Amino acid sequence: MLSMTPRVDTDVLAVSDNMFVHNNSKHGRRVKRVPSSSSINSTNNALPVIKHIFPSEVCCQSGGSAILIGENFHEGMQVFFGNSLTWSELITPQAIKVNIPVRPNAGSVDVFLCSPKGQPKMRSNSIRFSFSSSSEPSIDTAFQRLQKLLPKYPTDPEPLPKEFILHRAADFAEMLYVNCTAFYPIEPERLAATADYRNYPSQRVLNLASNPAAYIPYTNGNVAANFSNILYSSANGFCIIEPFIN
């Protein structure tokens, strides 16, 4: 019972001071509103965002494919490299696989997304993609350095085309790694007995169980000749300690 005065007809247990009683109905649990169709459509139509592209640089005439990483990707989106429309495949809402178009000249272009055909283009934030040329000075210098490491043959054209240099370098590297697996294993006790060979200023002969002595190939200032000598030695079952010492 609430009363402004302590005078009541029933027994009173306690009397309080004057207080303000507030209607607390508006501070109760709020009514859950059903989201409207417009808000649902705005969520589904969120603007796509490109965050990364891998790889971010290729040669002009190489083509290939790339992966776009971002958010809010969906089916039917168009991918543009500059003004060039390219084929795209949706992998997940965060990833799209695209074909890199062939470009005649080196440079950088914007990569952006547009809405499907028949709708106005909705351009998202763009990201830069670079096209490099194989005739740039830095790449030419790298090819010249690589050519000096490779052996020359009398039938080689002059100058040696870049395709020849790449193929010959790949064959040479493959030959090296294949022949390295043909080295005879060294027994642990013999390896421990010769563990101090690096303390000597010159190369030492390492005896193996299967051969009377290991052969150390000669080296000179020509890297290609040293490399060929090493491959010949490894192919004949010889052990090499430190081949490149000039």
C-alpha positions in Angstrom: 0.0 0.0 0.0 1.3 3.4 -0.9 0.2 6.6 0.8 1.2 10.2 1.2 0.5 10.1 5.0 1.3 7.6 7.7 -2.3 7.5 8.8 -3.8 4.2 7.6 -6.4 1.9 8.9 -4.2 -1.2 8.8 -1.0 -2.1 10.7 2.0 -0.4 9.3 5.4 -2.1 9.4 7.5 0.9 8.2 7.1 4.4 6.9 9.3 5.8 4.1 10.2 9.4 3.2 8.6 11.2 0.3 9.8 9.5 -3.0 9.2 9.8 -6.7 7.7 6.8 -8.3 8.7 6.6 -12.0 6.9 4.7 -14.7 9.7 2.4 -16.0 7.9 0.8 -18.8 9.8 2.6 -21.5 13.1 1.3 -20.1 12.1 -2.3 -20.5 12.9 -4.7 -23.3 12.8 -3.1 -26.6 10.6 -4.5 -29.4 12.6 -6.3 -32.0 12.0 -4.8 -35.4 11.9 -7.0 -38.5 14.5 -5.7 -41.0 12.9 -4.2 -44.0 13.5 -5.5 -47.6 15.4 -2.3 -48.4 18.0 -2.9 -45.7 18.4 -6.5 -46.8 19.0 -5.5 -50.3 21.5 -2.8 -49.3 23.5 -5.5 -47.4 23.5 -7.9 -50.3 24.5 -5.1 -52.7 27.5 -3.9 -50.7 30.2 -2.4 -52.8 33.0 -4.9 -53.5 36.4 -4.1 -52.3 39.7 -5.3 -53.8 42.5 -5.6 -51.2 45.2 -7.6 -52.9 46.1 -9.1 -56.2 48.6 -12.0 -56.7 50.8 -11.8 -58.6 50.9 -8.0 -58.9 53.4 -7.9 -61.8 53.9 -10.0 -65.0 55.7 -9.6 -68.3 53.7 -7.9 -71.1 53.4 -10.9 -73.4 53.2 -13.7 -70.7 49.5 -13.5 -69.9 48.6 -16.1 -67.2 46.1 -15.9 -64.3 45.9 -13.9 -61.1 43.8 -14.1 -57.9 41.9 -11.1 -56.5 41.5 -11.0 -52.8 38.8 -8.8 -51.2 35.3 -8.6 -49.9 31.7 -8.8 -51.1 32.4 -10.6 -54.4 29.5 -12.2 -56.2 28.5 -13.9 -59.4 28.4 -11.9 -62.6 31.0 -9.3 -61.6 33.2 -8.0 -64.4 36.9 -7.4 -63.9 38.7 -4.7 -65.9 42.5 -4.3 -66.3 42.5 -0.7 -67.4 40.0 -0.6 -70.3 40.3 -4.4 -71.0 37.6 -6.7 -69.9 39.0 -10.1 -68.8 37.5 -13.5 -68.0 36.8 -14.0 -64.3 35.7 -17.0 -62.1 34.2 -16.5 -58.6 36.0 -18.9 -56.2 34.6 -17.5 -52.9 33.0 -14.2 -51.8 36.6 -13.2 -50.9 38.5 -14.5 -54.0 38.2 -14.2 -57.8 40.4 -15.9 -60.4 41.0 -13.8 -63.5 43.0 -14.1 -66.7 45.7 -11.5 -67.2 45.3 -9.8 -70.6 48.3 -9.4 -72.9 49.6 -5.8 -73.1 51.9 -4.5 -75.8 53.7 -2.0 -73.7 55.0 -1.9 -70.1 53.2 0.1 -67.5 50.7 0.1 -64.7 46.9 -0.1 -64.9 43.9 0.0 -62.5 42.1 -3.2 -61.7 38.5 -2.6 -60.7 35.2 -4.4 -60.6 31.9 -3.6 -62.3 28.3 -4.8 -62.0 26.9 -7.4 -64.4 25.8 -6.4 -67.9 22.6 -4.5 -68.2 23.2 -2.5 -65.1 25.1 0.8 -64.5 28.7 0.2 -63.7 29.5 0.4 -60.0 33.2 1.0 -59.8 34.9 -0.2 -56.6 38.2 1.0 -55.2 40.9 0.0 -57.7 44.3 -1.5 -57.2 47.4 -1.1 -59.4 48.7 -4.0 -61.6 52.1 -3.7 -63.3 53.2 -5.0 -66.7 57.0 -5.3 -67.2 59.0 -5.6 -70.4 61.7 -8.2 -70.9 63.8 -5.6 -72.7 64.2 -3.4 -69.6 67.8 -2.5 -68.7 67.7 -4.4 -65.4 66.5 -7.6 -67.0 69.0 -7.3 -69.8 71.8 -7.0 -67.3 70.5 -10.1 -65.5 70.5 -12.1 -68.7 74.1 -10.9 -69.5 75.2 -12.1 -66.1 73.5 -15.4 -66.5 75.0 -15.9 -70.0 78.6 -15.5 -68.6 78.0 -18.4 -66.2 76.9 -20.8 -69.0 79.2 -22.7 -71.3 79.4 -21.6 -75.0 79.3 -23.8 -78.0 80.6 -23.1 -81.5 77.1 -23.2 -83.0 75.7 -20.6 -80.7 74.2 -17.6 -82.4 75.6 -14.2 -81.5 74.0 -12.6 -79.5 72.5 -15.6 -77.8 68.6 -15.3 -77.6 67.1 -15.0 -74.2 65.1 -18.2 -74.7 68.3 -20.1 -75.3 69.8 -18.6 -72.1 66.8 -19.6 -70.0 66.6 -23.2 -71.4 70.3 -23.8 -71.0 70.3 -22.4 -67.5 67.4 -24.7 -66.6 69.1 -27.7 -68.1 72.3 -26.9 -66.3 70.6 -26.5 -63.0 68.7 -29.7 -63.4 71.9 -31.6 -64.3 73.6 -30.2 -61.2 70.9 -31.3 -58.8 70.5 -34.7 -60.4 74.3 -35.4 -60.2 74.6 -34.1 -56.7 72.4 -37.0 -55.6 75.0 -39.5 -57.0 77.6 -38.6 -54.5 78.7 -41.5 -52.3 77.6 -41.2 -48.7 80.4 -40.7 -46.2 80.5 -43.0 -43.2 80.0 -41.2 -39.8 83.3 -42.4 -38.3 85.3 -41.2 -41.4 83.4 -37.9 -41.3 84.4 -37.5 -37.6 88.0 -38.3 -38.4 88.1 -35.5 -41.1 85.9 -33.0 -39.3 88.9 -30.5 -39.0 89.5 -30.3 -42.7 88.3 -26.7 -42.8 91.2 -25.7 -40.5 93.6 -26.3 -43.4 94.3 -23.6 -46.0 94.2 -26.0 -48.9 91.9 -28.8 -50.0 92.5 -32.3 -48.6 91.8 -35.8 -50.0 88.9 -37.5 -48.2 89.1 -41.3 -48.3 85.9 -43.3 -48.8 85.1 -46.9 -48.1 84.2 -47.7 -51.7 87.1 -45.8 -53.4 90.7 -45.6 -52.5 90.7 -41.8 -52.6 88.5 -39.0 -53.6 89.3 -36.8 -56.5 89.4 -33.0 -56.1 88.8 -31.3 -59.5 90.9 -28.4 -60.5 89.5 -24.9 -60.5 90.5 -21.8 -62.3 89.0 -18.4 -63.0 86.4 -19.6 -65.5 83.2 -20.4 -63.7 81.7 -22.3 -66.5 84.8 -24.5 -66.9 84.8 -25.2 -63.2 81.1 -26.1 -63.3 81.6 -28.5 -66.2 84.6 -30.1 -64.4 82.5 -30.6 -61.3 79.7 -32.2 -63.2 82.1 -34.6 -64.9 83.7 -35.5 -61.6 80.4 -36.1 -59.9 79.2 -38.2 -62.8 82.2 -40.5 -62.4 81.6 -41.1 -58.7 84.2 -38.7 -57.3 83.7 -36.8 -54.1 84.0 -33.0 -54.1 84.9 -31.1 -51.0 84.9 -27.4 -51.9 84.8 -27.0 -55.7 84.6 -23.3 -56.1 87.8 -21.9 -54.7 89.8 -19.6 -56.9 
